[in-house]
Amino acid sequence: MGNILRCFKGEDSGGDHYPYYKPTSRPHYPPPPPAAPARPQQPLGPHGVTPSTVGVAALAHDLLNFESTSMVPDGLSQHVASSRKAQVKWYKNMLEAYKNTTPPPKTPVDASHLIARALHMIQRSDLEGILEFYNFPIPSLPTSSSNHQPSSLPEGVQFVLNTLPVYDKCIGDGDGFTAYVSTTDPRESANVPLEVHEMVIARTQARQCRDYQSADALLSSLDEAGYKIISCSDDEVLARKYRIRMRGIDAPELKMPYGKESWNALVKLIGGKSVKIYVYDLDQFGRYVGDIYCNNVFIQEQMLKNGHAWHFKTYDKRPEFARWEREAKSANRGLWASGNPEKPWDWRRDQRNARQEAIQVY
């Protein structure tokens, strides 16, 4: 490359020349016409480039730089709330998506859709921040409402929850658990309160300043608001909390005989896994009542067939539930091995009566 430049710059003698031919005289050309008036410049984007023409080039440059250095752009943190560690994860996904896109994006709209596909699991506010950073348009993302459901849903279903993996410690007993749904889910993204977004941003800023006491306090405030920041695949996800009651079954309470066995059976079925919940109702305790599926397995069916729960006939008349319970009882599976197990609704009634008697005596 240096030889090529010397050929045209004339580094040896100070004049224009070619290494194999030196002209004896210089040609004369008419003077050039006057230059046209300069066009007004567009405002520059965050990379010092005109966003409407070379924003895509800025993205390609950042991805190439990330591939060789694992560094994300310095100015990105001014546009997003998540940590630098999360940003590194984003750029890994964006780089992979970019390499797998043929031909590569050529317009801001194309690049915007590529980023949205690659980062579909991050918080909506962070996604919009990245697009703003590159001066890309924000694509219209699907939204849904609990008042309008696809016709394919079973009758009576109000909405569907697709959860993050369920923690073992969030499973209370054999028929109830706490689940978290990412706020990147279309149903959730449009309903996150403004104060929750503000707390997430404040926590990120506190962590950057190493003010961990304030960051922990903000985590507690998020929990009180019904939200939690969850680590998922080396990334942090803002998720909404849902307390779930499994529809149509009643399992032994933990303090009852076979209570721990029933709990353990549910842990084996859904612990550490994502589940789909078809929500039918909200009960008097604020729990969402629904049918649970995990990897296309109907969880209530498994609990009944293996004798880990009763059919809750008072609230559910489905004949298949009664049939599954009969099968387990006939085979002496699970709790039915004891012959005449105590029903959980009778146990809870006796516990309430005992408490009332204790209060009266006191």
Residue pairs with C-beta under 8 A, 6 or more apart in sequence:
5 11
6 12
7 18
7 19
8 16
10 16
10 17
17 23
41 50
42 50
42 51
42 52
42 53
43 50
43 51
44 50
44 51
45 51
45 55
45 58
45 134
45 135
46 73
46 75
46 133
46 134
46 135
47 58
47 61
47 62
47 73
49 55
49 57
49 58
51 108
51 134
51 135
52 108
52 135
55 108
55 111
55 134
55 135
55 136
56 105
56 106
56 107
56 108
56 110
56 111
58 134
59 94
59 98
59 105
59 111
59 115
59 134
60 98
60 104
62 72
62 73
62 91
63 91
63 94
63 95
63 98
65 71
66 72
66 91
66 92
66 95
67 95
70 88
72 84
72 87
72 88
72 90
72 91
73 133
75 133
76 87
76 129
76 130
76 133
77 84
77 87
77 208
79 129
79 130
79 132
79 133
80 87
80 125
80 126
80 129
80 130
80 133
81 123
81 125
81 126
81 129
81 197
81 200
81 201
81 204
82 122
82 123
82 126
82 204
82 235
82 236
83 204
83 207
83 236
85 234
85 235
86 122
86 126
86 235
86 236
89 233
89 234
89 235
90 118
90 119
90 122
90 126
90 130
90 235
93 118
93 119
94 114
94 115
94 118
94 119
96 118
97 114
97 115
97 117
97 118
98 104
98 105
98 114
98 118
101 114
105 111
105 113
105 114
108 134
108 135
108 136
108 137
109 136
109 137
109 139
111 134
111 136
112 131
112 136
112 137
112 138
112 139
113 139
115 127
115 130
115 131
115 134
115 136
116 127
116 131
116 139
116 141
119 126
119 127
119 130
120 184
121 182
121 184
121 232
121 235
121 237
122 184
122 235
122 237
123 183
123 184
123 200
123 237
123 238
124 141
124 183
124 184
124 189
124 192
125 197
125 200
127 184
128 138
131 137
131 138
132 138
141 186
141 189
142 186
143 186
143 187
143 189
143 190
144 159
144 186
144 187
145 187
146 158
146 159
146 187
149 157
149 158
149 159
153 160
153 278
154 278
154 291
156 280
157 278
157 279
157 280
157 290
158 279
158 280
158 281
159 187
159 279
160 276
160 277
160 278
160 279
161 179
161 181
161 187
161 242
161 276
161 277
161 279
161 288
161 290
162 181
162 185
162 274
162 276
163 179
163 180
163 181
163 242
163 274
163 275
163 276
163 277
164 179
164 180
164 181
164 182
164 230
164 232
164 237
164 239
164 274
165 232
165 272
165 273
165 274
166 177
166 179
166 270
166 271
166 272
166 273
166 274
166 275
167 271
167 272
168 267
168 271
168 272
170 177
170 178
170 179
171 177
171 263
171 266
171 267
171 270
171 271
172 178
172 254
172 263
173 251
173 252
173 253
173 254
173 259
173 262
173 263
173 266
174 249
174 251
174 252
174 259
174 262
174 263
174 265
174 266
174 303
174 308
174 309
175 245
175 246
175 249
175 250
175 251
175 266
175 303
175 309
176 243
176 244
176 245
176 246
176 287
177 244
177 266
177 270
178 241
178 242
178 243
178 244
179 241
179 242
179 244
179 275
179 277
180 228
180 230
180 239
180 240
180 241
180 242
181 187
181 188
181 239
181 240
181 242
182 188
182 232
182 237
182 238
182 239
183 189
183 192
183 227
183 237
183 238
183 239
183 240
184 237
188 240
192 227
192 238
192 240
193 225
195 225
196 222
196 225
196 227
196 238
199 218
199 221
199 222
199 225
200 222
200 229
200 238
202 214
202 218
203 214
203 215
203 218
203 219
203 222
203 229
206 212
206 214
206 215
206 218
207 215
219 228
219 229
222 228
222 229
223 241
226 240
226 241
227 238
227 239
227 240
227 241
228 238
228 239
228 241
229 236
229 237
229 238
229 239
230 236
230 237
230 238
230 239
231 237
242 277
242 288
243 285
243 286
243 287
243 288
244 277
244 287
244 288
244 289
244 290
244 292
245 283
245 285
245 287
245 288
245 289
245 290
246 289
246 290
246 291
246 292
246 299
246 300
246 303
247 280
247 281
247 289
247 290
247 291
247 300
247 315
247 316
248 291
248 300
248 311
248 312
248 315
248 316
248 318
248 321
249 300
249 303
249 304
249 309
249 310
249 311
249 312
249 316
249 321
250 309
250 310
250 311
250 312
250 343
250 344
250 345
251 259
251 262
251 263
251 266
251 303
251 308
251 309
251 310
251 344
252 258
252 259
252 262
252 309
252 335
252 341
252 342
252 344
252 347
253 259
253 344
253 347
253 348
254 260
254 263
256 342
256 344
256 347
257 335
257 338
257 341
257 342
258 334
258 335
258 338
258 341
261 308
261 334
261 335
262 303
262 308
262 309
262 334
262 335
265 303
265 306
265 308
265 334
266 299
266 303
266 308
269 294
269 297
269 299
269 302
269 303
270 292
270 294
270 299
273 294
273 295
274 294
275 292
275 293
275 294
275 299
276 292
276 293
276 294
277 288
277 290
277 291
277 292
277 293
278 290
278 291
278 293
279 288
279 289
279 290
280 289
280 290
280 291
281 288
281 289
281 290
282 288
282 289
283 289
291 298
291 300
292 298
292 299
292 300
293 299
300 309
300 321
301 320
301 324
302 308
303 309
304 311
304 321
304 324
304 325
304 328
305 324
305 327
305 328
305 333
306 328
306 333
306 334
307 328
307 329
307 331
307 332
307 333
307 334
307 335
307 336
307 337
308 334
308 335
309 335
310 325
310 343
310 344
311 321
311 322
311 324
311 325
312 345
313 322
314 345
328 334
328 336
329 336
335 341
